[in-house]
């Protein structure tokens, strides 16, 4: 035996070719043994553990050759759709270049930072690159403290900024925080859309930053009142706090604007981006800020390495991002998001008139939420001490998603902070015909199952059917 030849066999390792051909039962077993048993059980019971082997644009195919519409869109990471050819081609062009070489200044890193400075609002100019949205938020929080010399951070109830410690500290759902306390000190929440509460929190003058999503994604696709963001901008300037806008999910055309803040002409001090920045192919996140704020925090050689990332700004990620931004603009996908989003909202509003179980339809562009009524009234709910209402609030969205996936081959999901809301977040390349297919599927499901009981019964049948198929 020469060198390490045969060492993989010694450890009983799986090769890439073997991994690509693992059957569904084996994947499920490996998830339970080596990844996350609870998640594996949940996904398999809902029949959400299908093996998908091909993807293009809005469509994906499973191992059996069935075609699905992806209206989840990687939680906003697939603005260009799956495997956009321009992004795939970009990776091919850089395949022979060093991907990581810290003893150098990367020309693709520099070019991407230049491009971001050109397309983002106002005087945003200096970029820091990491690998995810949570990393972008972490960097933004550190920048705000370093640049202002203050410690307090204000965030909104219902927000979602990530699950690393700093990002989790400004994420507005107790469920995700309680097992990890104490979190980052100095972070406090105010109601989203409440300017009076925000001003009370800012008035002592000791706040480093206010961090907000222009539209709350995981909070249930919550659109703030008109003028809210511009008023927040004015309050932050008045009380000398930095405004951090988390455009991780709303950015790059998702809302019908290149960045959601542009609708009210708001320029933040720091903007966080990620998800679709990598073209749906490479993980990359960034924050971008002004020259003045950057220099206050990291100016000069001594402070230039206070915050770094090993993989941040690597060649392949930056190549994908450069190609993604150019494709987004060349194909005018922001305009398509605005037009198709208006059409989707109009069709869903009509659906709401037909089905009382739909409580609300809201969103902007192709970031749309469908909220269902809770069973908070009725004899049975009172007899169960409100348990039925709580169940409907927690699981109605999931049950609709199960029906869409298993009966109509449409992929969606509920929002993390409000599981009673189904998100519709397809690639920005989506067509009216594809939107019609989704709306018609929702109509069929809600006509057949007119309340939570009907959905629960249908979901139970799916679970039983899944168990017996094994």
BELVEN-V727207 format. One record per residue. PSI is psi in whole degrees, 0 to 359 (NA if undefined). BURIAL is b if it has 9 or more other C-alpha atoms within 8 Angstrom, else e. Layout:
psi=PSI burial=BURIAL
psi=PSI burial=BURIAL
This chain:
psi=128 burial=e
psi=131 burial=e
psi=233 burial=e
psi=13 burial=e
psi=130 burial=e
psi=355 burial=e
psi=326 burial=e
psi=319 burial=e
psi=326 burial=e
psi=322 burial=e
psi=5 burial=e
psi=49 burial=e
psi=157 burial=e
psi=132 burial=e
psi=166 burial=e
psi=316 burial=e
psi=319 burial=e
psi=320 burial=e
psi=322 burial=e
psi=339 burial=e
psi=15 burial=e
psi=138 burial=e
psi=167 burial=e
psi=318 burial=b
psi=320 burial=e
psi=317 burial=e
psi=315 burial=b
psi=316 burial=b
psi=318 burial=e
psi=321 burial=b
psi=317 burial=b
psi=326 burial=b
psi=325 burial=e
psi=351 burial=e
psi=276 burial=e
psi=95 burial=b
psi=318 burial=b
psi=316 burial=e
psi=319 burial=e
psi=318 burial=b
psi=314 burial=b
psi=310 burial=e
psi=321 burial=b
psi=323 burial=b
psi=324 burial=b
psi=1 burial=b
psi=35 burial=b
psi=18 burial=b
psi=32 burial=b
psi=156 burial=e
psi=114 burial=e
psi=132 burial=b
psi=352 burial=e
psi=146 burial=e
psi=140 burial=b
psi=123 burial=b
psi=238 burial=b
psi=355 burial=b
psi=145 burial=b
psi=157 burial=b
psi=139 burial=b
psi=179 burial=b
psi=335 burial=e
psi=0 burial=e
psi=5 burial=e
psi=140 burial=e
psi=138 burial=b
psi=150 burial=b
psi=130 burial=b
psi=98 burial=b
psi=16 burial=b
psi=322 burial=b
psi=38 burial=b
psi=36 burial=e
psi=34 burial=b
psi=4 burial=b
psi=351 burial=b
psi=48 burial=b
psi=327 burial=b
psi=357 burial=b
psi=179 burial=b
psi=134 burial=b
psi=51 burial=b
psi=131 burial=b
psi=326 burial=e
psi=324 burial=b
psi=317 burial=b
psi=318 burial=b
psi=322 burial=e
psi=319 burial=b
psi=325 burial=b
psi=323 burial=e
psi=332 burial=e
psi=12 burial=b
psi=334 burial=e
psi=355 burial=e
psi=154 burial=e
psi=131 burial=e
psi=323 burial=e
psi=118 burial=e
psi=90 burial=e
psi=339 burial=e
psi=48 burial=e
psi=162 burial=e
psi=115 burial=e
psi=129 burial=b
psi=330 burial=e
psi=326 burial=b
psi=315 burial=b
psi=317 burial=b
psi=318 burial=b
psi=318 burial=b
psi=319 burial=b
psi=313 burial=b
psi=321 burial=b
psi=320 burial=b
psi=329 burial=b
psi=329 burial=e
psi=346 burial=e
psi=160 burial=e
psi=155 burial=b
psi=222 burial=e
psi=20 burial=e
psi=128 burial=b
psi=317 burial=b
psi=127 burial=b
psi=145 burial=b
psi=131 burial=b
psi=133 burial=b
psi=211 burial=b
psi=358 burial=b
psi=170 burial=b
psi=319 burial=b
psi=320 burial=b
psi=322 burial=b
psi=318 burial=b
psi=315 burial=b
psi=313 burial=b
psi=322 burial=b
psi=319 burial=b
psi=317 burial=b
psi=317 burial=e
psi=316 burial=b
psi=317 burial=b
psi=317 burial=b
psi=323 burial=b
psi=329 burial=b
psi=338 burial=b
psi=6 burial=e
psi=166 burial=b
psi=331 burial=b
psi=140 burial=b
psi=131 burial=b
psi=134 burial=b
psi=177 burial=b
psi=143 burial=b
psi=140 burial=b
psi=0 burial=b
psi=164 burial=b
psi=119 burial=b
psi=1 burial=b
psi=175 burial=b
psi=8 burial=b
psi=167 burial=b
psi=312 burial=e
psi=313 burial=b
psi=322 burial=b
psi=329 burial=b
psi=340 burial=b
psi=22 burial=b
psi=127 burial=b
psi=48 burial=b
psi=122 burial=b
psi=326 burial=e
psi=320 burial=e
psi=345 burial=e
psi=325 burial=b
psi=325 burial=e
psi=356 burial=e
psi=7 burial=e
psi=150 burial=e
psi=140 burial=e
psi=194 burial=b
psi=124 burial=e
psi=157 burial=e
psi=10 burial=e
psi=131 burial=b
psi=151 burial=b
psi=149 burial=b
psi=156 burial=b
psi=137 burial=b
psi=128 burial=e
psi=357 burial=e
psi=99 burial=e
psi=326 burial=b
psi=316 burial=e
psi=320 burial=b
psi=317 burial=b
psi=322 burial=b
psi=320 burial=e
psi=329 burial=b
psi=336 burial=b
psi=330 burial=e
psi=342 burial=e
psi=14 burial=e
psi=21 burial=e
psi=128 burial=b
psi=317 burial=b
psi=154 burial=b
psi=126 burial=b
psi=128 burial=b
psi=152 burial=b
psi=135 burial=b
psi=324 burial=b
psi=129 burial=b
psi=116 burial=b
psi=292 burial=b
psi=344 burial=b
psi=353 burial=b
psi=27 burial=b
psi=63 burial=b
psi=116 burial=b
psi=126 burial=b
psi=165 burial=b
psi=151 burial=e
psi=137 burial=e
psi=355 burial=e
psi=309 burial=b
psi=319 burial=b
psi=325 burial=b
psi=322 burial=b
psi=318 burial=b
psi=316 burial=b
psi=319 burial=e
psi=318 burial=b
psi=318 burial=b
psi=319 burial=b
psi=320 burial=e
psi=13 burial=b
psi=47 burial=b
psi=144 burial=b
psi=143 burial=b
psi=117 burial=b
psi=119 burial=b
psi=125 burial=b
psi=98 burial=b
psi=26 burial=b
psi=319 burial=b
psi=332 burial=b
psi=348 burial=b
psi=171 burial=b
psi=49 burial=b
psi=353 burial=b
psi=320 burial=b
psi=8 burial=b
psi=1 burial=b
psi=151 burial=b
psi=317 burial=b
psi=140 burial=b
psi=329 burial=b
psi=339 burial=b
psi=338 burial=b
psi=325 burial=e
psi=12 burial=e
psi=30 burial=e
psi=133 burial=b
psi=113 burial=b
psi=169 burial=b
psi=329 burial=b
psi=135 burial=b
psi=133 burial=b
psi=133 burial=b
psi=156 burial=b
psi=223 burial=b
psi=258 burial=b
psi=355 burial=b
psi=326 burial=b
psi=12 burial=b
psi=16 burial=b
psi=9 burial=b
psi=317 burial=b
psi=142 burial=b
psi=125 burial=b
psi=139 burial=b
psi=162 burial=b
psi=155 burial=b
psi=152 burial=b
psi=138 burial=b
psi=181 burial=b
psi=162 burial=b
psi=317 burial=b
psi=313 burial=e
psi=317 burial=b
psi=312 burial=b
psi=327 burial=b
psi=326 burial=b
psi=314 burial=b
psi=20 burial=b
psi=144 burial=b
psi=164 burial=e
psi=324 burial=e
psi=323 burial=e
psi=0 burial=b
psi=342 burial=b
psi=23 burial=e
psi=331 burial=e
psi=116 burial=e
psi=170 burial=e
psi=128 burial=e
psi=311 burial=e
psi=354 burial=e
psi=129 burial=b
psi=23 burial=b
psi=160 burial=b
psi=310 burial=b
psi=318 burial=b
psi=317 burial=b
psi=323 burial=b
psi=315 burial=b
psi=318 burial=b
psi=318 burial=b
psi=314 burial=b
psi=321 burial=b
psi=315 burial=b
psi=315 burial=b
psi=319 burial=e
psi=319 burial=b
psi=315 burial=b
psi=317 burial=b
psi=326 burial=e
psi=2 burial=e
psi=44 burial=e
psi=337 burial=b
psi=316 burial=b
psi=320 burial=b
psi=322 burial=b
psi=321 burial=b
psi=313 burial=b
psi=312 burial=b
psi=329 burial=b
psi=320 burial=b
psi=319 burial=b
psi=316 burial=b
psi=314 burial=b
psi=317 burial=b
psi=317 burial=e
psi=323 burial=b
psi=326 burial=b
psi=319 burial=b
psi=321 burial=e
psi=322 burial=b
psi=322 burial=b
psi=332 burial=e
psi=329 burial=e
psi=105 burial=b
psi=341 burial=e
psi=341 burial=b
psi=118 burial=b
psi=319 burial=b
psi=152 burial=e
psi=128 burial=b
psi=164 burial=b
psi=187 burial=b
psi=135 burial=b
psi=225 burial=b
psi=37 burial=b
psi=94 burial=b
psi=138 burial=b
psi=141 burial=b
psi=108 burial=b
psi=139 burial=b
psi=152 burial=b
psi=146 burial=b
psi=148 burial=e
psi=73 burial=b
psi=8 burial=b
psi=173 burial=e
psi=154 burial=e
psi=315 burial=e
psi=321 burial=e
psi=320 burial=b
psi=321 burial=b
psi=331 burial=e
psi=13 burial=e
psi=28 burial=e
psi=2 burial=b
psi=323 burial=e
psi=319 burial=b
psi=319 burial=b
psi=321 burial=b
psi=317 burial=b
psi=325 burial=b
psi=323 burial=b
psi=333 burial=b
psi=351 burial=b
psi=314 burial=b
psi=318 burial=b
psi=320 burial=b
psi=321 burial=b
psi=318 burial=b
psi=322 burial=b
psi=315 burial=b
psi=317 burial=b
psi=318 burial=b
psi=309 burial=b
psi=338 burial=b
psi=330 burial=e
psi=358 burial=e
psi=50 burial=b
psi=126 burial=b
psi=122 burial=b
psi=183 burial=b
psi=163 burial=b
psi=164 burial=b
psi=143 burial=b
psi=319 burial=e
psi=347 burial=b
psi=85 burial=b
psi=359 burial=b
psi=4 burial=b
psi=126 burial=b
psi=131 burial=b
psi=139 burial=b
psi=108 burial=b
psi=60 burial=b
psi=167 burial=b
psi=152 burial=b
psi=356 burial=b
psi=1 burial=b
psi=149 burial=b
psi=166 burial=e
psi=324 burial=e
psi=320 burial=e
psi=322 burial=b
psi=316 burial=b
psi=319 burial=e
psi=319 burial=e
psi=315 burial=b
psi=319 burial=b
psi=324 burial=e
psi=317 burial=b
psi=318 burial=b
psi=316 burial=b
psi=316 burial=e
psi=314 burial=b
psi=334 burial=b
psi=325 burial=e
psi=327 burial=e
psi=95 burial=b
psi=357 burial=b
psi=184 burial=e
psi=322 burial=b
psi=317 burial=e
psi=317 burial=b
psi=319 burial=b
psi=319 burial=b
psi=317 burial=e
psi=320 burial=b
psi=322 burial=b
psi=320 burial=e
psi=322 burial=e
psi=316 burial=b
psi=313 burial=b
psi=317 burial=e
psi=320 burial=e
psi=316 burial=b
psi=316 burial=e
psi=342 burial=e
psi=341 burial=e
psi=NA burial=e
